[in-house]
Amino acid sequence: MSAYSLLEQTPDYLIINKAPGVSVHRDQAETGLLQQISEDLKCGPLYLVHRLDKMTSGLLILACHAEAASILSRQFQAKTVEKYYIALSDQKPRKKQGLIKGDMERSRRGSWKLTTGQKNPAVTRFFSCSPEPGLRLFLLRPLTGKTHQLRVALKSIGSAIVGDQRYHGAAAAAVDRGYLHAWGIAFDWQGERCEYLCDPTIGSLFLQTSVKQQLAQWKPPANLAWPGTS
């Protein structure tokens, strides 16, 4: 399995589809992901402007030079970048759609938990449906960018993500991947709104016909009637 596939290459940025199980950081690997891509494309140093968890697949923007990195980073900080994720759970949520909002606190062994506090809350809008018996498909739109935000949000409503060994439990180890995918992203570049959408290509549950059919109904996600923020 390749660590990534290239979806778009411009003089200023790249869009890749990161594979699940691949870290955006070097970790213990001799060659980190950015270095590998730079060597593959012979494009010089690349800049990371946002991150995906190791288990999460999907869309990742990489800047090709410092100026582009600065421009894109400012958009993420200003929360003008739209991000859409999909996830699967085998647990029924306490609510099917709406808003998940609360402060995040450190828990045990590197985990996080959602609280009822509202000082600096993580905010996530979501829809869900059941494409198969015993399976729940979520479409998530995070309005903030906290560590483990979506994984903790779904855990908080009783629907931990399939394959998430940190938040789902020991049974997650038997699954072929963690079922969280960065599906869509939109940002401004040189006066234009750039929008990208990428269906998952890895994971037996994501590749089921019923899941694919539901994703088709949700396209484009920006046009859906999203729940409010209050």
VMD Tcl script that draws the C-alpha trace (Angstrom):
set ca {
  {0.00 0.00 0.00}
  {1.36 3.40 -0.97}
  {1.59 6.04 1.77}
  {-0.26 8.56 -0.40}
  {-1.66 9.37 -3.82}
  {-1.22 12.76 -5.49}
  {-4.48 14.50 -6.40}
  {-3.29 18.00 -7.35}
  {0.09 19.65 -7.92}
  {0.46 23.41 -8.36}
  {3.51 25.67 -8.00}
  {2.18 26.71 -4.58}
  {0.63 23.64 -2.97}
  {-0.04 19.91 -3.31}
  {-3.19 18.00 -2.43}
  {-2.65 14.39 -1.45}
  {-4.83 11.52 -0.28}
  {-2.97 10.18 2.75}
  {-3.31 6.47 3.44}
  {-4.53 5.25 6.84}
  {-1.82 4.19 9.27}
  {0.69 6.72 7.90}
  {2.02 9.45 10.19}
  {2.46 12.98 8.88}
  {5.46 13.19 11.21}
  {8.69 11.29 10.86}
  {8.13 9.05 13.93}
  {10.46 6.06 13.76}
  {10.63 5.93 9.98}
  {13.92 6.74 8.27}
  {12.07 8.92 5.78}
  {9.09 11.04 6.83}
  {6.03 11.49 4.61}
  {6.91 15.03 3.48}
  {10.46 14.03 2.65}
  {9.20 10.99 0.73}
  {6.80 13.10 -1.34}
  {9.48 15.71 -1.99}
  {11.87 13.01 -3.24}
  {9.16 11.33 -5.33}
  {8.14 14.57 -7.06}
  {11.57 16.24 -7.00}
  {9.83 19.40 -5.85}
  {12.01 20.67 -3.02}
  {11.02 21.06 0.66}
  {7.33 20.87 1.58}
  {5.53 22.60 4.44}
  {2.86 21.07 6.67}
  {0.00 23.55 7.28}
  {-2.44 21.16 8.99}
  {-2.42 17.58 10.22}
  {-4.29 14.31 10.13}
  {-4.06 11.66 12.83}
  {-2.10 8.55 11.89}
  {-5.26 6.42 11.61}
  {-7.06 9.04 9.48}
  {-6.89 8.89 5.70}
  {-7.79 11.56 3.19}
  {-7.12 15.07 2.00}
  {-4.00 16.87 3.14}
  {-2.69 20.21 1.84}
  {1.09 20.63 1.62}
  {2.62 24.04 0.83}
  {5.47 24.17 -1.68}
  {7.14 27.30 -0.29}
  {7.19 29.45 2.85}
  {4.86 32.15 1.50}
  {2.18 29.62 0.57}
  {2.57 27.98 3.98}
  {2.00 31.33 5.68}
  {-1.09 32.15 3.60}
  {-2.66 28.73 4.15}
  {-1.78 28.64 7.86}
  {-3.52 31.98 8.37}
  {-6.68 30.59 6.75}
  {-6.67 27.63 9.11}
  {-6.15 29.95 12.08}
  {-9.00 32.21 10.88}
  {-11.25 29.12 10.45}
  {-12.07 30.00 6.83}
  {-11.01 26.57 5.58}
  {-13.99 24.21 5.27}
  {-13.28 20.61 6.26}
  {-15.56 17.59 5.89}
  {-14.89 14.13 7.30}
  {-16.69 10.80 7.17}
  {-16.56 8.13 9.85}
  {-18.14 4.78 10.64}
  {-19.27 3.45 14.01}
  {-20.82 0.17 15.06}
  {-22.51 1.86 18.02}
  {-25.82 3.75 17.89}
  {-25.42 7.47 18.68}
  {-27.45 9.23 21.36}
  {-28.49 11.73 18.69}
  {-28.54 11.32 14.91}
  {-27.51 14.83 13.89}
  {-26.81 18.25 15.30}
  {-23.97 19.87 17.20}
  {-21.30 18.45 19.51}
  {-19.76 21.25 21.55}
  {-17.62 21.30 24.67}
  {-14.18 21.89 26.12}
  {-11.61 19.13 25.70}
  {-9.47 17.97 28.60}
  {-6.55 15.60 28.74}
  {-7.48 12.16 29.99}
  {-5.30 9.10 30.60}
  {-2.37 7.92 28.47}
  {-2.54 10.58 25.80}
  {-6.31 10.47 25.35}
  {-8.75 13.37 25.53}
  {-12.32 13.72 26.79}
  {-15.14 16.15 26.07}
  {-16.56 18.14 28.99}
  {-19.60 20.37 29.40}
  {-17.34 23.44 29.70}
  {-17.62 26.19 27.09}
  {-14.47 28.27 27.72}
  {-12.70 27.21 24.50}
  {-14.97 24.56 23.04}
  {-14.40 22.08 20.26}
  {-17.34 22.48 17.87}
  {-18.51 19.86 15.37}
  {-21.62 19.76 13.19}
  {-22.75 16.35 11.97}
  {-25.25 14.19 10.14}
  {-25.56 10.42 10.35}
  {-27.46 7.54 8.80}
  {-27.45 3.74 8.89}
  {-26.36 2.33 5.50}
  {-26.26 -1.22 6.90}
  {-27.74 -2.87 9.99}
  {-25.40 -2.29 12.91}
  {-23.37 0.37 11.09}
  {-23.61 4.17 11.44}
  {-22.12 6.52 8.85}
  {-21.27 10.05 9.97}
  {-20.62 13.19 7.96}
  {-18.71 15.62 10.17}
  {-17.89 19.29 9.75}
  {-15.48 20.49 12.46}
  {-15.57 24.24 13.07}
  {-12.48 24.04 15.28}
  {-9.28 22.05 14.96}
  {-8.55 20.38 18.30}
  {-6.39 17.29 18.77}
  {-8.51 14.11 18.39}
  {-11.60 16.35 18.11}
  {-13.77 14.14 15.91}
  {-12.73 10.89 17.57}
  {-13.61 12.32 20.99}
  {-16.82 13.95 19.71}
  {-18.22 10.65 18.44}
  {-17.10 8.83 21.58}
  {-19.01 11.45 23.61}
  {-22.32 10.60 21.90}
  {-21.81 6.85 22.29}
  {-20.49 6.13 18.79}
  {-16.74 5.58 18.94}
  {-15.17 5.10 15.51}
  {-14.67 1.56 14.21}
  {-10.97 0.64 14.38}
  {-10.03 3.48 16.75}
  {-7.82 1.61 19.20}
  {-7.56 4.59 21.57}
  {-11.26 5.40 21.94}
  {-13.15 2.28 20.83}
  {-11.42 -0.43 22.84}
  {-9.50 -3.66 22.35}
  {-11.83 -5.03 19.66}
  {-10.65 -2.25 17.35}
  {-7.36 -4.08 16.76}
  {-9.13 -6.74 14.67}
  {-10.43 -4.22 12.10}
  {-8.55 -3.45 8.87}
  {-8.23 0.32 9.60}
  {-9.50 3.21 11.67}
  {-12.64 4.44 9.89}
  {-12.10 8.20 9.79}
  {-11.46 9.89 6.43}
  {-10.84 13.55 5.51}
  {-13.37 13.67 2.67}
  {-13.56 17.31 1.57}
  {-11.67 20.57 1.93}
  {-12.17 24.09 0.58}
  {-9.95 27.18 0.86}
  {-9.21 30.45 -0.89}
  {-6.28 30.81 -3.29}
  {-5.50 33.83 -5.45}
  {-9.07 35.08 -5.37}
  {-10.70 31.73 -6.09}
  {-12.38 29.18 -3.86}
  {-10.61 25.85 -4.32}
  {-12.69 22.78 -3.42}
  {-11.54 19.16 -3.30}
  {-13.43 15.96 -2.53}
  {-11.90 12.49 -2.28}
  {-13.77 9.27 -1.52}
  {-11.95 6.68 0.60}
  {-10.13 3.99 -1.36}
  {-9.01 1.76 1.53}
  {-11.15 -0.12 4.06}
  {-13.69 -2.88 3.42}
  {-16.49 -1.05 5.27}
  {-15.95 2.22 3.39}
  {-16.06 0.32 0.09}
  {-19.49 -1.20 0.65}
  {-22.02 -0.24 -2.01}
  {-24.46 1.20 0.54}
  {-21.78 3.54 1.95}
  {-20.75 4.70 -1.52}
  {-24.39 5.39 -2.41}
  {-24.88 7.52 0.70}
  {-21.71 9.52 0.00}
  {-23.03 10.25 -3.48}
  {-26.22 11.66 -1.91}
  {-24.18 13.94 0.36}
  {-22.22 15.55 -2.49}
  {-21.38 18.39 -2.44}
  {-21.35 18.61 1.37}
  {-21.18 22.42 1.40}
  {-24.71 22.54 -0.07}
  {-26.34 20.52 2.71}
  {-28.58 22.17 5.31}
  {-26.11 21.94 8.19}
  {-27.30 22.18 11.80}
  {-26.72 25.53 13.51}
  {-23.86 26.49 15.80}
  {-25.83 27.41 18.91}
}
mol new
graphics top color blue
foreach p $ca { graphics top sphere $p radius 0.5 }
foreach p [lrange $ca 0 end-1] q [lrange $ca 1 end] { graphics top cylinder $p $q radius 0.2 }
display resetview
